[in-house]
């Protein structure tokens, strides 16, 4: 049995003097009446609020200012594919004359470019999910810059033109898919259009600027080398900007940004700061290095992606989704207009030069109207994405979570993304018909006739 606490003779309460001289009693040995009234009962527990225990972590810890900086870097990287594709178009007649091949042979470089444009995301976009966005960005733009350098130095090899153009496409064509991955890393599903729309709209400026720059350089220098030298400068600039400014965002590597990235995921500026800290931060430099290596090893052990060895992506695993009915329909809706668009873009230089007598610069200017349409469409697409998401959530009675993101397993995301597609599909045939009608009327006007006079 436990010893009873001493009771004073006057019965008015415990003797405080006896507490200071005798052995302190445990909390379970003190009678409730003997405790000071101001102190709470130790046996009573005060658990934290339920909201503190059940609140999920934020979707990302990147601040809005940091996301804006990343958006600017994404715009710079996303210029690669449209710029490289369109800056080449005014050069087609010039390349045919320089390499002494037919225009059909030069068009083969366009076909090869499109083939590797399809293969590049299969290789690099899948790898960026496991290895991280930064390493793949640096690898692809290094390949792109070296291929552009080879094209600038190529003087007369048509085979070299084919190979280097394929490598250039391999390095440039994966950046769009990787950029979409970065957007998914940083933005909840309900707000991805706010980041993707401005990035796509600004990147589509290359559709306008590329042909104008290519035509102006070809007209001023009567050569194609300076176009590729410009792409070398652009590729080197992107490597430097990504190396110093783009942090790792892949959720398999850094989670929502709270987990520290490994050496590959750290920006070059961060690596410089670590190196300078190790050099002057501690007189015992060896211990500092050992501590840093141990810290990085602990990070690697905690990272789930670091436990996986690098494997070459299985192309068949990605290609087989083409045979899924719903995926095949979506790919057809996106791929067929792009194929028609590319055929129209490739046919403009010879038609405008041989039929209408345009020079290279005037041919480049003819791409401006269509390019402005892609800029407006890219920006409007982002606004429509978020608006359709909110409308779908309201109709389905779903509350949008803007902090931690919605569970897409319990949200009709397909309905939200496909909402309004029928209107877009109805506009495309009308656009194509108006395009060819415009050129027919223009040809008649150049011949001195009019539609009424010619029946």
Secondary structure, DSSP 4 states (H G I P E B T S, - for coil): -PPPPP--TT-SS--HHHHHHSPPPPGGGS-GGGS-TTSPPTT---PPPHHHHHPPPPS----HHHHHHHHHHHHHHHHHHHHHHHTTGGGHHHHHHHHT--HHHHHHHHHHHHHHHHHHIIIIIHHHHHH-HHHHHHHHHHHHHHHHHHHHH--S-HHHHHHHHHHHHHHHTTHHHHHHHHHHHHS-GGGHHHHHHHHHHHHTHHHHHHHHHHHHHHHHHSSSHHHHHHHHHHHHHHHHHHHHH-----HHHHTTTTSPP-TTTS-HHHHHHHHHHHHHS-S-HHHHHHHHHHHHHHHHHH-TGGGSPP----HHHHHGGGGSHHHHHHHHHHHHHHHHHHHHHHHHHHHHHHTS---HHHHHHTTHHHHHHHHHHHHHHHHHHHHHHHHHHHHTTPPP-TTT---GGGS-HHHHHHTTHHHHHHHHHHHHHHHHHHHHHHHHHHTT--TTTT-
